[in-house]
Amino acid sequence: MITLLSSLFFIVLTIGIYQIFVWVQAKFSAIWLNPMLFSIVAIVPVLLWQDINFEQYYDYTYTLSALLEPAVVALGFPLYQHLQTVKNHWKSYLAILSLGAIIVIIVSFIMTIAMVNLPELAVSLSYKSVTTPIGIALTDTNGGISSITAFAIIIAGLFGAILGPSWLQFIGVKSNSAIGLAIGAGSHALGTATITKYSFEQGAFSSLALIISAVMTAIIGPFLMTFLLSNITI
């Protein structure tokens, strides 16, 4: 049973711990000191100590989760600043990001089935590259496990935010638009928020990728997942 006091406690705890690590990252100016990652490391022991599972914690902190949607909308401002460039190449962006969304779902599903042959786990991991509200909704619709999807989304976002820019630089990607599209498509809001701190142009294209990937996954995902569940088993 959710009580106002319990909900308030976990909301304040979550915000407080996150702000502490925001301060730590700013003090040491290190991208790897990601506040999201270290907040998870700090909060999980508290949940284990209190014997609280993810579903209970999600219910307690639902207010924070609900703020994800307006936060994603706010990320659209840098995109507005580069709207003319987007207009000139929108067909290419739409095609590339739609194909990317399809490939992510198919590859994630097949790899999971090949390794553990658990359809519900395969569904849960296939929606790791979209924003949390959409990923969880699609997982629930297709019989997956929402807590696993939420965890996978966080991990994808963290890896993209921490390692994505360095990896793209390592393989020779220098275009701000390409970097932004890659981070947004693979690491959704967390990756977008991170790279926006360093480049508004990258942030703009990351926002674009985040939006298109989420929309196309929401449209294509259920049909594609039904096909995969019916035809790919071991």
C-alpha positions as a Markdown table, in Angstrom:
| # | Residue | x | y | z |
|---|---|---|---|---|
| 1 | Met | 0.0 | 0.0 | 0.0 |
| 2 | Ile | 1.4 | 3.4 | -1.0 |
| 3 | Thr | 1.3 | 6.0 | 1.7 |
| 4 | Leu | 2.0 | 9.7 | 1.3 |
| 5 | Leu | 4.8 | 9.6 | 3.8 |
| 6 | Ser | 6.5 | 6.7 | 2.1 |
| 7 | Ser | 6.2 | 8.3 | -1.3 |
| 8 | Leu | 7.5 | 11.6 | 0.0 |
| 9 | Phe | 10.4 | 9.9 | 1.7 |
| 10 | Phe | 11.6 | 8.0 | -1.4 |
| 11 | Ile | 11.1 | 11.1 | -3.7 |
| 12 | Val | 13.2 | 13.3 | -1.4 |
| 13 | Leu | 15.8 | 10.5 | -1.0 |
| 14 | Thr | 16.1 | 10.0 | -4.8 |
| 15 | Ile | 16.4 | 13.8 | -5.5 |
| 16 | Gly | 18.8 | 14.3 | -2.6 |
| 17 | Ile | 21.2 | 11.5 | -3.6 |
| 18 | Tyr | 21.1 | 12.6 | -7.3 |
| 19 | Gln | 21.9 | 16.2 | -6.5 |
| 20 | Ile | 24.8 | 15.1 | -4.3 |
| 21 | Phe | 26.3 | 13.3 | -7.3 |
| 22 | Val | 25.5 | 16.2 | -9.6 |
| 23 | Trp | 27.7 | 18.3 | -7.3 |
| 24 | Val | 30.4 | 15.6 | -7.3 |
| 25 | Gln | 30.5 | 15.4 | -11.1 |
| 26 | Ala | 30.6 | 19.2 | -11.4 |
| 27 | Lys | 33.4 | 19.5 | -8.9 |
| 28 | Phe | 35.7 | 17.0 | -10.6 |
| 29 | Ser | 34.5 | 17.7 | -14.2 |
| 30 | Ala | 34.5 | 14.0 | -15.1 |
| 31 | Ile | 31.9 | 12.6 | -17.5 |
| 32 | Trp | 32.2 | 9.1 | -16.0 |
| 33 | Leu | 31.0 | 10.4 | -12.6 |
| 34 | Asn | 27.5 | 10.1 | -14.0 |
| 35 | Pro | 24.9 | 11.1 | -11.3 |
| 36 | Met | 22.4 | 8.5 | -12.6 |
| 37 | Leu | 24.9 | 5.7 | -12.3 |
| 38 | Phe | 26.1 | 6.6 | -8.8 |
| 39 | Ser | 22.6 | 7.3 | -7.6 |
| 40 | Ile | 21.6 | 3.8 | -8.5 |
| 41 | Val | 24.6 | 2.4 | -6.7 |
| 42 | Ala | 23.5 | 4.4 | -3.6 |
| 43 | Ile | 19.8 | 3.7 | -3.7 |
| 44 | Val | 19.8 | 0.0 | -4.4 |
| 45 | Pro | 21.3 | -0.9 | -1.0 |
| 46 | Val | 18.6 | 1.2 | 0.7 |
| 47 | Leu | 15.9 | -0.7 | -1.2 |
| 48 | Leu | 17.4 | -4.1 | -0.4 |
| 49 | Trp | 17.7 | -3.1 | 3.3 |
| 50 | Gln | 14.0 | -2.1 | 3.4 |
| 51 | Asp | 13.0 | -5.2 | 1.2 |
| 52 | Ile | 11.4 | -3.0 | -1.4 |
| 53 | Asn | 11.3 | -4.3 | -5.0 |
| 54 | Phe | 11.4 | -2.2 | -8.2 |
| 55 | Glu | 7.6 | -2.1 | -8.6 |
| 56 | Gln | 7.1 | -0.7 | -5.2 |
| 57 | Tyr | 9.9 | 1.9 | -5.6 |
| 58 | Tyr | 8.4 | 2.8 | -9.0 |
| 59 | Asp | 5.0 | 3.4 | -7.4 |
| 60 | Tyr | 6.5 | 5.4 | -4.6 |
| 61 | Thr | 8.4 | 7.7 | -7.0 |
| 62 | Tyr | 5.8 | 7.8 | -9.8 |
| 63 | Thr | 5.8 | 11.6 | -9.7 |
| 64 | Leu | 9.4 | 11.6 | -10.7 |
| 65 | Ser | 8.8 | 9.1 | -13.5 |
| 66 | Ala | 5.9 | 11.2 | -14.8 |
| 67 | Leu | 8.2 | 14.2 | -15.1 |
| 68 | Leu | 10.2 | 12.3 | -17.7 |
| 69 | Glu | 7.7 | 13.2 | -20.4 |
| 70 | Pro | 7.9 | 17.0 | -20.0 |
| 71 | Ala | 11.6 | 16.6 | -19.6 |
| 72 | Val | 11.9 | 14.9 | -23.0 |
| 73 | Val | 9.8 | 17.7 | -24.5 |
| 74 | Ala | 12.2 | 20.3 | -23.1 |
| 75 | Leu | 15.0 | 18.5 | -24.9 |
| 76 | Gly | 13.3 | 19.6 | -28.1 |
| 77 | Phe | 14.4 | 23.2 | -27.8 |
| 78 | Pro | 17.9 | 22.6 | -29.2 |
| 79 | Leu | 16.2 | 20.8 | -32.1 |
| 80 | Tyr | 14.1 | 23.9 | -32.8 |
| 81 | Gln | 17.3 | 25.9 | -33.1 |
| 82 | His | 18.4 | 23.6 | -36.0 |
| 83 | Leu | 15.1 | 23.1 | -37.5 |
| 84 | Gln | 16.1 | 24.3 | -41.0 |
| 85 | Thr | 18.8 | 21.6 | -41.3 |
| 86 | Val | 16.4 | 19.0 | -40.2 |
| 87 | Lys | 13.8 | 20.1 | -42.8 |
| 88 | Asn | 16.4 | 19.7 | -45.6 |
| 89 | His | 17.3 | 16.1 | -44.7 |
| 90 | Trp | 14.2 | 14.8 | -42.8 |
| 91 | Lys | 13.6 | 11.9 | -45.2 |
| 92 | Ser | 17.1 | 10.6 | -44.7 |
| 93 | Tyr | 16.9 | 10.9 | -40.9 |
| 94 | Leu | 13.5 | 9.2 | -40.8 |
| 95 | Ala | 14.7 | 6.3 | -43.0 |
| 96 | Ile | 17.9 | 5.8 | -41.0 |
| 97 | Leu | 16.3 | 6.0 | -37.6 |
| 98 | Ser | 13.4 | 3.8 | -38.5 |
| 99 | Leu | 15.7 | 1.1 | -39.9 |
| 100 | Gly | 17.8 | 1.5 | -36.7 |
| 101 | Ala | 14.8 | 0.9 | -34.5 |
| 102 | Ile | 13.8 | -2.2 | -36.4 |
| 103 | Ile | 17.4 | -3.6 | -36.3 |
| 104 | Val | 17.7 | -3.0 | -32.5 |
| 105 | Ile | 14.5 | -4.9 | -31.8 |
| 106 | Ile | 15.3 | -7.8 | -34.0 |
| 107 | Val | 18.9 | -8.2 | -33.0 |
| 108 | Ser | 18.2 | -7.9 | -29.3 |
| 109 | Phe | 15.3 | -10.4 | -29.5 |
| 110 | Ile | 17.3 | -13.0 | -31.5 |
| 111 | Met | 20.4 | -12.7 | -29.3 |
| 112 | Thr | 18.4 | -13.2 | -26.1 |
| 113 | Ile | 16.5 | -16.1 | -27.5 |
| 114 | Ala | 19.8 | -17.7 | -28.7 |
| 115 | Met | 21.5 | -17.3 | -25.3 |
| 116 | Val | 18.7 | -18.0 | -22.8 |
| 117 | Asn | 15.5 | -18.9 | -24.9 |
| 118 | Leu | 13.2 | -16.9 | -22.6 |
| 119 | Pro | 10.6 | -15.0 | -24.7 |
| 120 | Glu | 9.6 | -12.7 | -21.9 |
| 121 | Leu | 13.2 | -11.7 | -21.3 |
| 122 | Ala | 13.7 | -11.2 | -25.0 |
| 123 | Val | 10.7 | -8.9 | -25.2 |
| 124 | Ser | 12.0 | -6.9 | -22.2 |
| 125 | Leu | 15.5 | -6.4 | -23.6 |
| 126 | Ser | 14.2 | -5.5 | -27.1 |
| 127 | Tyr | 12.8 | -2.2 | -26.0 |
| 128 | Lys | 16.0 | -0.9 | -24.2 |
| 129 | Ser | 16.7 | 1.9 | -26.7 |
| 130 | Val | 13.6 | 4.1 | -26.2 |
| 131 | Thr | 12.4 | 6.4 | -23.4 |
| 132 | Thr | 11.3 | 4.7 | -20.2 |
| 133 | Pro | 7.5 | 5.4 | -20.4 |
| 134 | Ile | 7.3 | 4.0 | -24.0 |
| 135 | Gly | 9.6 | 1.1 | -23.3 |
| 136 | Ile | 7.6 | -0.1 | -20.2 |
| 137 | Ala | 4.3 | 0.4 | -22.0 |
| 138 | Leu | 5.4 | -1.7 | -25.0 |
| 139 | Thr | 6.9 | -4.4 | -22.7 |
| 140 | Asp | 3.7 | -4.7 | -20.7 |
| 141 | Thr | 1.7 | -5.0 | -24.0 |
| 142 | Asn | 3.9 | -7.8 | -25.3 |
| 143 | Gly | 4.1 | -9.8 | -22.1 |
| 144 | Gly | 7.6 | -8.7 | -21.0 |
| 145 | Ile | 8.9 | -7.8 | -17.6 |
| 146 | Ser | 8.8 | -4.1 | -17.0 |
| 147 | Ser | 11.4 | -4.0 | -14.3 |
| 148 | Ile | 14.0 | -5.6 | -16.6 |
| 149 | Thr | 13.1 | -3.2 | -19.4 |
| 150 | Ala | 13.5 | -0.2 | -17.1 |
| 151 | Phe | 16.9 | -1.5 | -15.9 |
| 152 | Ala | 18.0 | -2.2 | -19.5 |
| 153 | Ile | 16.9 | 1.3 | -20.6 |
| 154 | Ile | 19.0 | 2.9 | -17.8 |
| 155 | Ile | 22.1 | 0.8 | -18.6 |
| 156 | Ala | 21.8 | 1.7 | -22.3 |
| 157 | Gly | 21.4 | 5.3 | -21.4 |
| 158 | Leu | 24.4 | 5.2 | -19.1 |
| 159 | Phe | 26.7 | 3.4 | -21.5 |
| 160 | Gly | 25.8 | 5.8 | -24.3 |
| 161 | Ala | 26.2 | 8.9 | -22.1 |
| 162 | Ile | 29.6 | 7.8 | -20.6 |
| 163 | Leu | 31.2 | 5.8 | -23.4 |
| 164 | Gly | 29.2 | 6.9 | -26.5 |
| 165 | Pro | 31.0 | 10.1 | -27.5 |
| 166 | Ser | 34.5 | 8.6 | -26.9 |
| 167 | Trp | 33.7 | 5.5 | -28.9 |
| 168 | Leu | 32.3 | 7.6 | -31.8 |
| 169 | Gln | 35.4 | 9.7 | -31.8 |
| 170 | Phe | 37.6 | 6.6 | -31.7 |
| 171 | Ile | 36.0 | 5.1 | -34.8 |
| 172 | Gly | 36.4 | 8.4 | -36.6 |
| 173 | Val | 32.9 | 10.0 | -36.4 |
| 174 | Lys | 33.3 | 13.7 | -36.4 |
| 175 | Ser | 30.0 | 15.1 | -37.6 |
| 176 | Asn | 27.9 | 16.7 | -34.9 |
| 177 | Ser | 24.7 | 15.5 | -36.6 |
| 178 | Ala | 26.0 | 11.9 | -36.8 |
| 179 | Ile | 27.1 | 11.9 | -33.2 |
| 180 | Gly | 23.8 | 13.3 | -32.0 |
| 181 | Leu | 21.7 | 10.8 | -34.1 |
| 182 | Ala | 23.8 | 7.9 | -32.8 |
| 183 | Ile | 23.5 | 8.9 | -29.1 |
| 184 | Gly | 19.8 | 9.8 | -29.3 |
| 185 | Ala | 18.9 | 6.5 | -31.1 |
| 186 | Gly | 20.9 | 4.3 | -28.7 |
| 187 | Ser | 20.8 | 6.2 | -25.4 |
| 188 | His | 17.5 | 8.2 | -25.5 |
| 189 | Ala | 17.0 | 11.0 | -22.9 |
| 190 | Leu | 20.0 | 10.3 | -20.7 |
| 191 | Gly | 22.4 | 10.3 | -23.5 |
| 192 | Thr | 20.8 | 13.4 | -25.0 |
| 193 | Ala | 20.9 | 15.3 | -21.8 |
| 194 | Thr | 24.6 | 14.5 | -21.3 |
| 195 | Ile | 25.8 | 15.5 | -24.8 |
| 196 | Thr | 23.6 | 18.7 | -24.8 |
| 197 | Lys | 25.9 | 20.0 | -22.0 |
| 198 | Tyr | 28.8 | 20.0 | -24.4 |
| 199 | Ser | 27.2 | 20.7 | -27.8 |
| 200 | Phe | 23.8 | 22.1 | -28.5 |
| 201 | Glu | 24.1 | 20.9 | -32.1 |
| 202 | Gln | 24.7 | 17.3 | -31.0 |
| 203 | Gly | 21.9 | 17.7 | -28.5 |
| 204 | Ala | 19.5 | 18.9 | -31.2 |
| 205 | Phe | 20.1 | 15.9 | -33.4 |
| 206 | Ser | 20.1 | 13.6 | -30.4 |
| 207 | Ser | 16.7 | 14.9 | -29.5 |
| 208 | Leu | 15.5 | 14.3 | -33.1 |
| 209 | Ala | 16.8 | 10.7 | -32.9 |
| 210 | Leu | 15.2 | 10.2 | -29.5 |
| 211 | Ile | 11.8 | 11.4 | -30.8 |
| 212 | Ile | 11.7 | 9.6 | -34.1 |
| 213 | Ser | 13.1 | 6.3 | -32.6 |
| 214 | Ala | 10.5 | 6.4 | -29.9 |
| 215 | Val | 7.6 | 7.1 | -32.3 |
| 216 | Met | 8.7 | 4.5 | -34.8 |
| 217 | Thr | 9.3 | 1.9 | -32.1 |
| 218 | Ala | 5.8 | 2.6 | -30.7 |
| 219 | Ile | 4.3 | 2.1 | -34.1 |
| 220 | Ile | 6.4 | -0.8 | -35.5 |
| 221 | Gly | 7.3 | -2.5 | -32.2 |
| 222 | Pro | 4.1 | -4.3 | -31.4 |
| 223 | Phe | 3.6 | -5.8 | -34.9 |
| 224 | Leu | 7.3 | -6.7 | -35.2 |
| 225 | Met | 7.3 | -8.3 | -31.7 |
| 226 | Thr | 4.2 | -10.4 | -32.5 |
| 227 | Phe | 6.0 | -11.7 | -35.6 |
| 228 | Leu | 9.2 | -12.5 | -33.7 |
| 229 | Leu | 7.3 | -14.2 | -30.9 |
| 230 | Ser | 5.4 | -16.4 | -33.4 |
| 231 | Asn | 8.3 | -17.3 | -35.6 |
| 232 | Ile | 11.6 | -17.2 | -33.7 |
| 233 | Thr | 12.0 | -19.9 | -31.0 |
| 234 | Ile | 14.6 | -22.5 | -30.2 |
